[in-house]
Amino acid sequence: QVETNDVPAAYLNAPLAKGKKHVMRISKILAKYVCAADPRAKAYLQPDGSLLVQLERALYGLPEAGKLWHEYFTDILRKCGYKQKDGDSCVWKYVERRNGSIISVSLILLYVDDILHIYKGINGGETVRNRLHTLLGKHGLPALTCHKLTPDNTISFLGLNIALLSGHRFYVSQPGYITALVANFPPANGKSIRKRESPLPSDFSTRKVEEDDNVLLGETSKSMYLKWVQTLAWTTRSRPDMCCAVAHKQTNCANPRVIDILDLEHMVGYLASTPNKGIVIDIDEWKLTLFVDVAWATHWDRKSHTGGVVTIGSKRLVPVIWRSGKQKVVAASSTEGELIGLSDYLDLVLLTRSYLEFLMMKVELPINVMQDNTSTITISYLGRPSLHSRRRFVDIRYFWFKQFLDNETIKLVYCPSSKMVADLLASNRSGEVFRILRDALMGHP
């Protein structure tokens, strides 16, 4: 079972630190209403008509209010028997056992005062759910607002729309956010947004930019560009198909040109044609896999671009965490670029493994790391640069993952380019190739 919860007036539940005074001045206009509500306040009116009050709770706007609320709420969770994941104070679990067997589980994902609660157990999980709400009430918190996920009722958590499909599948998307984004984006020609079939033009990597489109943007246009780049970046939370395009445009934030604004409009056009696109969560096997791919020397300074995604599943892939970004150093060859990408993105699968183990899921070792460059696989297992002179300059830090190969935590496996879903995060694709990789990565049949 899944539900979202919200704590009403959350910050006001957290007391301020003892021995530290917080004094707030209430303006003359508002002071009149305070005195009308409580005549005793007239004794504290100042000569200018304002009112000085001492705060006792973490009022919204105080710099430390968020920290105090988080500490207050997580302390309550500990008292309720919940355990925190090491290194992440926003992920908690409660496990109830009877005769050595697990009978109930409650998982909490916390973001400020928003809660995603996943639970199962006795009475369809209602027993452990009611336990949480009852204990929170006993510790002084007001009744939480609740929205339960059902086939007829979708829920929203941090802007993500979560729907329950048949066969106990889930669908995660951002239709409301994307629709509003498309409606508010100002097209260059003043007309409606033209729908597109891919985030960037098919000739993005090879095109010749016209002189008029190569002009740097003025300050006003630059501010607009920065605003919309970050607005589009928010879509990547449920749209890995947007990651590569967004990452490329983020590299131009310092000196954006007219062509960059036109590219943003192209990206918005793609979203306009796929506003309801999202990720299908339909796990057929608890198999963890990391896909890493690199587009060599694609940026103007000849740095490469890496894409990586961790998936769960075998025949049907479910993306768990993904990343697309420009490499920080110039690679002398495509193989060297792949090595850099592996060393930079291996942490994704190690991080995912730690979360699955916290959730009491067994992760089979070694974890497959899919790679479409055979030279990269060979050099990685050797644990040293090839004798080829162009690769002697690959620093040893790019082989730090050799230890994970040696202890069989991971295993490099060759993957044909046609099935390398990380290619969608590393290279700009279009047409049928783009659609096949997108649907495979996002779990669409």
Secondary structure, 3 states (H helix, E strand, C coil): CEEEEECCCHHHHCECCCCCCCEEEECHHHHHHHHHHCHHHHHHECCCCCEEEECCECCCCCCCHHHHHHHHHHHHHHHCCCEEECCEEEEEEEEEEECCEEEEEEEEEEECCEEEEEEEEHHHHHHHHHHHHHHHHHCCCCCCEEEECECCECEEECCEEEEEECCCEEEEECHHHHHHHHHHCCCCCCCCCCCCCCCCCCCCCCCCCCHHHHCECCHHHHHHHHHHHHHHHHHHHCCHHHHHHHHHHHCCCCCCEHHHHHHHHHHHHHHHHCCCCEEEECCCCCCEEEEEEEECCCCCCCCCEEEEEEEECCCCCEEEEEEEEECCCCCCCHHHHHHHHHHHHHHHHHHHHHHHHHCCCCCCCCEEEEECCHHHHHHHHHCCCCCCHHHCCCCHHHHCCHHHHHCCCEEEEECCHHHCCCHHHHCCCCHHHHHHHHHHHCCCC
